Amino acid sequence: MVAPEDAEAILEHTRVLTEDGRGMVFGLDELPSVDEVRSRIEKFLSDADCYLVAHDDDGLIGTIDIARIQRRRLVHNGMLTMGVHPRAQGQGVGRALVEAALAWAEVNGVERVELYTLDSNARAQKLYESVGFRLAWRRDAFHRRPDGTLEADLVMEWRAGVPGS
Ligand SMILES: CC(C)(COP(=O)(O)OP(=O)(O)OC[C@H]1O[C@@H](n2cnc3c(N)ncnc32)[C@H](O)[C@@H]1OP(=O)(O)O)[C@@H](O)C(=O)NCCC(=O)NCCS
């Protein structure tokens, strides 16, 4: 589970992923401050939402979070975001994180998890589909790339207890 002391490492992790660019929807000039990252962690902790971090011997290599909608009638819905450091990708870290986060969802009454992924992000979609996410809908022209062209993104959803939901 994440701790407020992880804020600087998470910000650096986000900076590296943003610089790499693949799968990301914002630029380096839009990174949050370390205080904003710490506040976000504190909100997850106070809401008892899911925020997991993965480390290796050299530091933080992955994050995943599921934020529930904080409304009594909607709190069974969560929104998932994740990222694995480029040096650790393709080694099973993403799968381990998403499986742990969905296990958390199962035992915490989160019956539906939603995520957004760029149309071009085939490797993320493959991972999500393999753990039970299905395409909910496609938003054409949702994302404007740095070169000005437009790209669709996919809204994917997972339902607790529904294999291949
Ligand atoms: C997408 C991402 C989270 C996957 O994490 P990862 O640790 O690299 O993934 P894993 O090694 O656990 O692989 C899980 C699955 O992803 C897919 N995958 C991983 N690397 C892949 C590649 N190079 N090409 C195609 N599929 C790939 C495979 O289906 C793999 O399944 P397998 O375990 O049966 O081989 C990670 O690459 C990442 O953070 N990318 C940049 C940011 C991003 O895209 N975040 C998600 C935004 S929606």
The ligand as an ORCA input file, in Angstrom:
! r2SCAN-3c Opt
* xyz 0 1
  C       0.742     -1.298    -20.031
  C       1.609     -1.639    -18.810
  C       0.884     -1.197    -17.548
  C       1.792     -3.172    -18.765
  O       2.634     -3.483    -17.648
  P       3.845     -4.507    -17.834
  O       4.477     -4.728    -16.520
  O       4.709     -4.022    -18.942
  O       3.048     -5.811    -18.293
  P       3.368     -7.338    -17.940
  O       4.825     -7.624    -18.115
  O       2.752     -7.685    -16.633
  O       2.587     -8.072    -19.099
  C       1.203     -8.288    -19.004
  C       0.613     -8.497    -20.368
  O       0.738     -7.293    -21.113
  C       0.937     -7.629    -22.474
  N       2.238     -7.110    -22.886
  C       3.302     -6.781    -22.110
  N       4.301     -6.303    -22.868
  C       3.852     -6.338    -24.145
  C       4.403     -5.960    -25.401
  N       5.648     -5.447    -25.501
  N       3.639     -6.108    -26.495
  C       2.370     -6.614    -26.413
  N       1.813     -6.981    -25.247
  C       2.532     -6.857    -24.156
  C       0.894     -9.106    -22.601
  O      -0.444     -9.489    -22.864
  C       1.272     -9.565    -21.219
  O       0.696    -10.806    -20.981
  P       1.594    -12.074    -20.548
  O       1.832    -11.880    -19.069
  O       0.708    -13.247    -20.823
  O       2.855    -12.040    -21.371
  C       3.010     -0.971    -18.897
  O       3.629     -1.398    -20.070
  C       2.987      0.552    -18.839
  O       2.935      1.118    -17.764
  N       3.040      1.226    -20.002
  C       3.147      2.692    -20.083
  C       1.988      3.458    -19.425
  C       0.648      2.865    -19.789
  O       0.397      2.497    -20.919
  N      -0.218      2.774    -18.767
  C      -1.559      2.275    -18.958
  C      -2.408      3.379    -19.454
  S      -4.065      2.800    -19.784
*
